[in-house]
């Protein structure tokens, strides 16, 4: 399937964003560990959350997590501490079988978990024999994936000795770890940083409570991109359900996009209260953007596409984890932007550079590589191009199922290509 996207001449829209899958998946694991019968309110309806809901509800002997990387990591830790009569196999898509999980498995084994690799050492699928674990002191690389760290932290409160997690080699995506700790504390956990590289989780069980999940700042990024790329000087988009002072790491999007001419105004400035955010254009745009995405790598695709289309050279660092996402996002961005006439360079396996070099566009459709963020980052480029064609547009269901409907509501013409 392909979608052709043609943009409106004016951009005025009010968008109800999806709820945060990052918070949803954390809250669901805590819900299960606390044995609560009160599901969190405003759960995400995306694929990544649906697979967790289904696995926790049905408890099958084989769990197919699909392409949900966060769910694979979180469910692996959850299953390791959940007593059961027989082992559970957790698997996923072919791409998932090539995404490493050895660091997490080794850490869980150190805590006493019994986990076996079903096919290839260091990668899913896994066979997990759940049991009670004591916990204690654990050392783990902090510069590989914050999802491993969050998975371990989430189970910390139910370990008989709690967990003291020391991270070596630096800590990447720290806001995601902070989000995990914040969500845990919302449910009564005693967990916090004891130093710049160590978190202590005391053996204090989660409490059962109603919980409301904020909408998703990562999804908001594509609307920031749309405002930045719109030629309409009066462009305006309102987004509902976001919070000022959000613990979501990707809420930093509003500060970075302020450098690209997008102003953010909250209807209510009270921290922790969901409200409406209005995005408008300003004439103030930097001539060049250098930024380290070490703490917010999921925003990188949005800014790479935005800067290229606006003609703003950039040097983006902190992108090492993009190599092991749904696809190799660094190579995917280089390949797809080349089709649009932009020549990017990558260095050190963790940096992307565009110095303004152009080439002749090929006019080929944009490939999405089974990656939701490729589709959503490239779609707003239609605001500066006659049209853009996206291959396999259904990948957006992974995090933002209503994305194409919302684009149409904003005046875009989204048509299947026959």
Phi, psi and omega per residue, in radians:
X1 nan 2.529 3.059
X2 -2.318 2.558 3.000
X3 -2.044 2.388 2.962
X4 -1.719 2.301 -3.133
X5 -2.077 2.184 3.052
X6 -2.111 2.338 -3.005
X7 -1.554 2.761 3.025
X8 -1.394 2.797 3.100
X9 -1.351 -0.468 3.070
X10 -2.108 2.567 -3.131
X11 -2.111 1.851 3.049
X12 -2.404 2.078 -3.061
X13 -2.679 2.621 2.993
X14 -2.144 2.028 -2.974
X15 -2.041 2.263 3.003
X16 -1.599 1.764 -3.075
X17 -1.157 2.708 2.987
X18 -1.210 2.760 3.079
X19 -1.287 2.833 -3.042
X20 -1.217 2.100 3.064
X21 -1.257 -0.503 3.116
X22 -1.101 -0.818 3.118
X23 -1.240 -0.702 -3.127
X24 -1.001 -0.830 -3.082
X25 -1.185 -0.631 3.074
X26 -1.156 -0.804 -3.116
X27 -1.122 -0.601 3.132
X28 -1.176 -0.721 3.107
X29 -1.125 -0.746 3.102
X30 -1.111 -0.739 3.084
X31 -0.946 -0.796 -3.121
X32 -1.224 -0.704 -3.131
X33 -1.179 -0.508 3.135
X34 -1.518 -0.073 -3.116
X35 1.008 0.645 3.141
X36 -1.383 2.594 3.007
X37 -1.836 0.237 3.133
X38 -1.906 1.783 3.110
X39 -1.195 2.524 3.051
X40 -1.029 2.568 3.087
X41 -1.441 2.653 3.094
X42 1.094 0.666 3.065
X43 -1.072 2.534 3.059
X44 -1.092 2.520 3.072
X45 -1.783 0.309 -3.106
X46 -1.383 2.877 -3.128
X47 -0.989 -0.748 -3.053
X48 -1.092 -0.567 3.105
X49 -1.487 -0.650 3.137
X50 -1.026 -0.654 -3.123
X51 -1.185 -0.572 3.096
X52 -1.232 -0.795 3.110
X53 -0.986 -0.809 -3.102
X54 -1.139 -0.752 -3.131
X55 -1.121 -0.718 -3.120
X56 -1.259 -0.559 -3.119
X57 -1.362 -0.766 -3.008
X58 -1.622 -0.437 -3.129
X59 0.825 0.975 3.138
X60 -1.264 2.851 3.104
X61 -1.304 -0.447 3.011
X62 -2.161 2.117 -3.138
X63 -1.844 2.063 3.065
X64 -1.707 1.890 -3.037
X65 -1.527 -0.040 -3.138
X66 1.132 -2.268 -3.108
X67 -1.795 0.264 -3.024
X68 -1.467 1.676 -3.092
X69 -1.119 -0.792 3.124
X70 -1.066 -0.761 3.136
X71 -1.094 -0.673 3.102
X72 -1.052 -0.812 -3.098
X73 -1.210 -0.832 -3.098
X74 -1.147 -0.752 -3.115
X75 -1.211 -0.544 3.090
X76 -1.068 -0.817 3.114
X77 -1.166 -0.729 3.136
X78 -1.052 -0.828 -3.121
X79 -1.124 -0.565 -3.119
X80 -1.131 -0.482 -3.106
X81 -1.880 0.147 -3.126
X82 -1.844 1.941 -3.110
X83 -1.134 2.377 -3.138
X84 -2.654 2.773 -3.053
X85 -1.296 -0.490 -3.102
X86 -2.447 2.770 -3.097
X87 -1.193 2.715 3.090
X88 -2.005 2.386 3.055
X89 -1.732 2.300 3.065
X90 -2.066 2.237 -3.060
X91 -2.441 -3.033 -3.115
X92 -2.912 -2.791 -3.141
X93 -1.171 2.999 3.107
X94 -1.065 -0.692 3.088
X95 -1.095 -0.702 3.126
X96 -1.053 -0.599 -3.141
X97 -1.227 -0.135 3.087
X98 -1.951 0.117 3.084
X99 -1.693 2.137 -2.995
X100 -1.130 2.558 3.090
X101 -2.446 0.150 -3.059
X102 -1.056 -0.644 -3.119
X103 -1.075 -0.765 -3.135
X104 -1.205 -0.766 -3.141
X105 -1.071 -0.766 3.119
X106 -1.062 -0.718 3.128
X107 -1.115 -0.782 3.135
X108 -1.151 -0.670 3.073
X109 -1.091 -0.657 3.105
X110 -1.071 -0.567 3.108
X111 -1.404 -0.091 3.103
X112 1.918 0.040 -3.117
X113 -1.254 2.587 3.064
X114 -1.865 1.897 -3.102
X115 -2.349 2.351 3.139
X116 -2.121 2.536 3.008
X117 -1.449 2.281 -3.085
X118 -1.453 -0.648 -3.076
X119 -2.098 -1.101 -3.026
X120 -2.204 2.329 3.140
X121 -1.001 2.239 3.080
X122 1.595 -0.021 -3.062
X123 -2.426 2.690 3.012
X124 -1.109 2.810 0.052
X125 -1.336 2.807 -3.121
X126 -2.157 2.601 2.971
X127 -1.934 2.094 -2.991
X128 -2.087 2.206 3.084
X129 -1.802 1.790 -3.051
X130 -1.241 2.507 3.121
X131 -2.826 2.942 3.055
X132 -1.288 2.390 3.131
X133 -2.097 2.578 -3.104
X134 -1.414 -0.678 -3.067
X135 1.545 -2.618 -3.101
X136 2.006 -2.662 -3.099
X137 -1.409 2.349 -3.118
X138 -2.513 2.389 3.096
X139 -1.961 2.376 -3.088
X140 -2.569 2.507 3.042
X141 -1.055 2.279 -3.130
X142 -1.667 -0.039 -3.037
X143 -1.900 0.384 -3.128
X144 -1.891 -1.076 3.110
X145 -2.729 2.242 3.097
X146 -1.180 -0.344 3.134
X147 -1.130 -0.589 3.074
X148 -1.101 -0.776 -3.103
X149 -1.147 -0.801 3.130
X150 -1.080 -0.695 3.129
X151 -1.039 -0.737 3.135
X152 -1.224 -0.724 -3.135
X153 -1.083 -0.697 -3.087
X154 -1.044 -0.576 -3.132
X155 -1.544 -0.147 -3.061
X156 -0.935 -0.792 -3.075
X157 -1.074 -0.431 -3.103
X158 -1.680 -0.017 3.054
X159 -1.330 2.419 -3.016
X160 -1.092 -0.501 3.098
X161 -1.879 0.173 -3.077
X162 1.177 -2.743 -3.079
X163 -2.602 2.281 2.971
X164 -2.024 1.875 -2.994
X165 -1.856 1.984 3.136
X166 -1.813 2.188 -3.093
X167 -1.801 2.265 -3.109
X168 -1.859 2.729 3.033
X169 1.338 0.326 -3.096
X170 1.566 2.903 -3.089
X171 -2.187 2.105 3.092
X172 -1.756 2.787 3.097
X173 0.885 0.733 -3.105
X174 -0.970 -0.642 3.125
X175 -1.023 -0.521 3.099
X176 -1.223 -0.604 3.055
X177 -1.190 -0.743 3.095
X178 -1.070 -0.670 3.096
X179 -1.085 -0.725 3.101
X180 -1.068 -0.837 -3.129
X181 -1.103 -0.727 3.128
X182 -1.082 -0.799 3.131
X183 -1.108 -0.724 3.093
X184 -1.028 -0.785 -3.125
X185 -1.174 -0.516 3.057
X186 -1.048 -0.452 3.124
X187 -1.830 0.377 2.982
X188 1.577 0.088 -3.139
X189 -1.249 2.628 3.058
X190 -1.830 1.589 -3.005
X191 -2.571 2.321 3.125
X192 -2.935 2.897 3.046
X193 -1.174 2.343 3.007
X194 -1.777 -0.290 3.042
X195 -2.768 -3.072 -3.103
X196 -1.167 -0.271 -3.111
X197 -2.322 0.237 -3.102
X198 -2.369 2.351 3.059
X199 -2.053 2.369 3.077
X200 -1.963 2.206 3.059
X201 -2.033 2.007 3.139
X202 -1.415 2.663 -3.100
X203 -1.308 1.307 -3.131
X204 -2.209 1.937 -3.018
X205 -1.017 2.679 3.048
X206 -1.134 2.613 3.029
X207 -1.716 2.711 3.135
X208 -1.631 2.227 -3.104
X209 -2.749 2.697 2.993
X210 -1.159 2.627 -3.090
X211 -2.627 2.308 3.126
X212 -1.884 2.310 -3.063
X213 -1.748 2.254 3.118
X214 -1.164 2.732 3.039
X215 -1.272 3.020 -2.816
X216 -1.716 2.055 3.103
X217 -1.225 -0.533 3.099
X218 -1.077 -0.744 3.108
X219 -1.159 -0.561 3.109
X220 -1.082 -0.477 -3.044
X221 -1.039 -0.558 -3.099
X222 -1.278 -0.443 3.074
X223 -1.412 -0.575 2.964
X224 -1.055 -0.753 3.114
X225 -1.063 -0.746 -3.124
X226 -1.077 -0.746 3.117
X227 -1.137 -0.740 3.139
X228 -1.086 -0.652 -3.065
X229 -1.529 -0.324 -3.100
X230 -1.086 2.456 3.058
X231 -1.501 -0.086 3.138
X232 -1.373 1.961 -3.106
X233 -1.139 -0.307 3.119
X234 -1.774 0.298 -3.121
X235 -0.959 2.407 -3.119
X236 -2.639 2.304 3.077
X237 -2.306 2.262 3.040
X238 -1.852 2.385 -3.094
X239 -2.133 2.297 -3.063
X240 -1.781 2.722 2.973
X241 1.427 0.265 3.101
X242 -1.721 2.793 -3.109
X243 -2.120 2.417 2.931
X244 -1.246 2.442 -3.080
X245 1.285 0.418 -3.134
X246 -1.032 2.568 3.062
X247 -1.502 -0.072 3.076
X248 -1.209 2.227 -3.107
X249 -1.040 -0.572 -3.085
X250 -1.331 -0.020 3.027
X251 -1.140 -0.235 3.055
X252 -1.100 -0.238 -3.138
X253 -0.939 -0.609 -3.088
X254 -1.187 -0.560 3.122
X255 -1.310 -0.726 -3.124
X256 -1.187 -0.732 -3.131
X257 -1.234 -0.309 3.038
X258 -1.107 -0.436 3.079
X259 -1.329 -0.282 -3.129
X260 -1.920 0.373 2.980
X261 1.518 0.421 3.110
X262 -2.042 2.155 3.138
X263 -1.715 2.425 -3.133
X264 -2.001 2.246 3.087
X265 -2.254 2.159 3.081
X266 -1.556 2.388 3.065
X267 -1.179 -0.658 3.110
X268 -2.217 2.239 -3.067
X269 -1.689 0.141 -3.105
X270 -1.336 2.116 -3.121
X271 -1.019 2.437 3.074
X272 1.459 0.054 -3.132
X273 -1.929 2.058 3.105
X274 -1.066 2.376 -3.085
X275 -2.609 -3.068 3.114
X276 -1.707 2.384 3.110
X277 -1.997 2.303 3.120
X278 -1.932 2.240 3.129
X279 -1.862 2.256 3.087
X280 -2.364 2.892 -3.119
X281 -1.567 2.581 2.948
X282 -2.255 2.821 -3.134
X283 -1.453 0.030 -3.018
X284 -1.619 1.819 -3.109
X285 -2.271 2.301 -3.134
X286 -1.215 2.616 3.127
X287 -1.355 -0.322 -3.130
X288 -2.674 2.573 -3.136
X289 -2.228 2.053 3.013
X290 -1.981 2.251 -3.066
X291 -2.688 2.556 3.086
X292 -1.827 1.978 -3.100
X293 -1.593 0.384 -3.085
X294 -0.960 -0.547 -3.105
X295 -1.730 -0.110 -3.116
X296 -2.582 1.030 -3.041
X297 -1.117 -0.425 -3.118
X298 -1.216 -0.215 3.098
X299 -1.529 -0.198 -2.973
X300 -1.037 -0.787 -3.099
X301 -1.045 -0.714 -3.140
X302 -1.034 -0.792 -3.078
X303 -1.331 -0.559 3.081
X304 -1.076 -0.860 -3.129
X305 -1.150 -0.777 -3.117
X306 -1.025 -0.842 -3.089
X307 -1.132 -0.716 3.113
X308 -1.060 -0.866 -3.082
X309 -1.118 -0.612 3.111
X310 -1.397 -0.152 -3.123
X311 1.331 0.527 -3.127
X312 -1.815 1.929 3.093
X313 -1.033 2.649 -3.109
X314 -2.619 2.830 2.968
X315 -2.423 1.873 -3.077
X316 -1.895 2.251 3.138
X317 -1.980 3.104 3.069
X318 1.269 0.545 -3.022
X319 -1.864 0.282 -3.045
X320 -1.000 -0.681 -3.096
X321 -1.218 -0.245 3.109
X322 -1.130 -0.382 3.136
X323 -1.188 -0.450 -3.028
X324 -2.037 0.456 3.082
X325 -1.501 -2.752 -3.129
X326 -0.929 -0.551 2.981
X327 -2.495 3.120 2.969
X328 -1.365 1.653 -2.982
X329 -1.173 -0.486 3.113
X330 -1.134 -0.878 3.140
X331 -1.191 -0.634 3.131
X332 -1.096 -0.755 3.117
X333 -1.107 -0.764 3.123
X334 -1.038 -0.782 -3.074
X335 -1.178 -0.817 -3.043
X336 -1.310 -0.596 3.090
X337 -1.262 -0.463 3.028
X338 -1.058 -0.646 3.100
X339 -1.092 -0.513 -3.140
X340 -1.583 -0.060 3.062
X341 1.769 0.345 -3.118
X342 -2.081 2.229 -3.070
X343 -1.804 1.867 -3.119
X344 -1.738 2.661 3.063
X345 -2.088 2.502 3.053
X346 -2.067 2.499 3.110
X347 -2.403 2.629 3.032
X348 1.018 0.361 -3.134
X349 1.013 0.206 -3.050
X350 -2.574 0.177 -3.091
X351 -2.406 2.523 3.030
X352 -2.164 2.379 -3.084
X353 -2.282 2.344 2.932
X354 -2.267 2.074 -3.095
X355 -1.768 0.216 3.134
X356 1.776 -0.012 -3.099
X357 -1.161 2.312 -3.140
X358 -2.090 2.807 3.018
X359 -2.494 3.066 -3.130
X360 -1.263 2.172 3.097
X361 -1.102 2.561 -3.130
X362 -1.612 -0.354 -3.097
X363 1.354 0.088 3.141
X364 -1.259 2.670 3.054
X365 -1.095 2.692 3.087
X366 -1.427 2.172 3.089
X367 -1.451 2.527 -3.078
X368 -1.868 -0.224 3.020
X369 0.990 0.590 -3.090
X370 1.022 0.515 -3.071
X371 -2.113 1.965 -3.116
X372 -0.991 -0.654 -3.065
X373 -1.293 -0.407 3.029
X374 -1.142 -0.797 -3.127
X375 -1.092 -0.818 -3.031
X376 -1.314 -0.514 3.107
X377 -1.273 -0.571 -3.092
X378 -1.521 -0.441 -3.074
X379 -0.999 -0.769 -3.130
X380 -1.146 -0.227 3.091
X381 -1.049 -0.329 3.088
X382 -1.041 -0.360 3.135
X383 -1.175 -0.333 3.119
X384 -2.073 -0.018 -3.134
X385 -2.087 2.729 3.104
X386 -0.965 -0.695 3.019
X387 -2.916 2.905 3.018
X388 -2.391 2.476 -3.135
X389 -1.969 2.255 -3.082
X390 -1.982 2.190 3.045
X391 -1.397 2.500 3.061
X392 0.894 0.970 -3.053
X393 -1.157 -0.271 -3.105
X394 -1.175 -0.136 -3.130
X395 -1.107 -0.298 -3.100
X396 -1.134 -0.296 -3.129
X397 -1.110 -0.267 3.123
X398 -1.062 -0.595 -3.112
X399 -2.397 -0.384 -3.017
X400 -2.529 1.316 -3.023
X401 -1.031 -0.503 -3.067
X402 -1.675 0.265 -3.019
X403 -0.975 -0.859 -3.078
X404 -1.198 -0.630 3.064
X405 -1.091 -0.727 3.139
X406 -1.158 -0.656 3.072
X407 -1.055 -0.761 3.128
X408 -1.117 -0.705 3.098
X409 -1.043 -0.549 3.134
X410 -1.448 0.046 3.061
X411 1.802 -0.042 3.078
X412 -1.259 2.554 3.012
X413 -1.685 1.951 -3.130
X414 -1.967 1.955 -3.005
X415 -2.232 2.345 2.998
X416 -1.089 2.455 3.108
X417 -1.645 2.169 -3.111
X418 -1.628 nan nan
